[in-house]
Amino acid sequence: MFTLVSWWKMRINCDHGYYSFFPEKREDLALFLELFSIELVFNRDHYTYSLLKDLPKYVISPTPYGGFLTTKCFEGTPQEIMKEFDLVYDISKGILVPTQSITYSGRIKTIQRNWISETAMIQAGTIIGTGRIVNFDGIFDFDLRKTVLRYWNE
Amino acid sequence: MSNSRDATCTGGIVTCEGKPVQSAIILSEGLGNSSGVLIMQEGKQYYIAKTTPDVKEIITHLNDLIPKLITAFTSIASGMTGPTTAPPPSLATDLAALTAVNVQLTALKSMLK
């Protein structure tokens, strides 16, 4: 029987541009890092980009927050702060950028009641139809080289 | 969740990590310069000044005031032994000392942290 998700897989969660990776096995992580030529760091219960791990839980403006100059003070988790300032992590630049500055367009296909990304890695803020994908949770399938989404929203 | 950082308040402006926090709500009088803590909770910031120096200064003034009152009243009482209504010779000096303490307390009131 055809299955969408292969043995080699890894859960990816994106909470307003904050990426969390949850490999089940070390080999999965190693394969993933090699595939995308990226480096991830361990943070409590997940792996993430080093910039995201080091983000403080408050910002006193005017202060660069992940490369973005904030305009007001705010306290919260990095995800909450990114949401407050409408920022997402730019995978290619390695810094936080305004969501509106993401100009990529993508598509989410529906196959067997699953949502599947068009690209291997989903850039938060990607324009999908009339909206943008900012939050999602899914499984990266190493065979498909795609992310099978459990949910996604703006 | 909240986050607290060391901060100062000078001229009514709260400064934290070298940056002025204009949006901070000062929970004390905020008239005098002070050091304290900036508490941040989501989009709100509260500044709590260390006010014990004010309390210490008030106690110091009271310590200064009470012996002066005792001295003044003792002088007055010492003259109340007969039909005379003349004030004690030290009254002017005693009143001046009390007035000086009052001036200090008034000044403190306008500089509460």
Interface residues (C-beta under 8 A of the other chain):
Chain A: K57 Y58 I60 S61 P62 T63 K72 C73 F74 E75 G76 T77 E80 E84
Chain B: M1 S2 N3 R5 C16 E17 K19 V21 S23 A24 M40 Q41 E42 G43 Q45
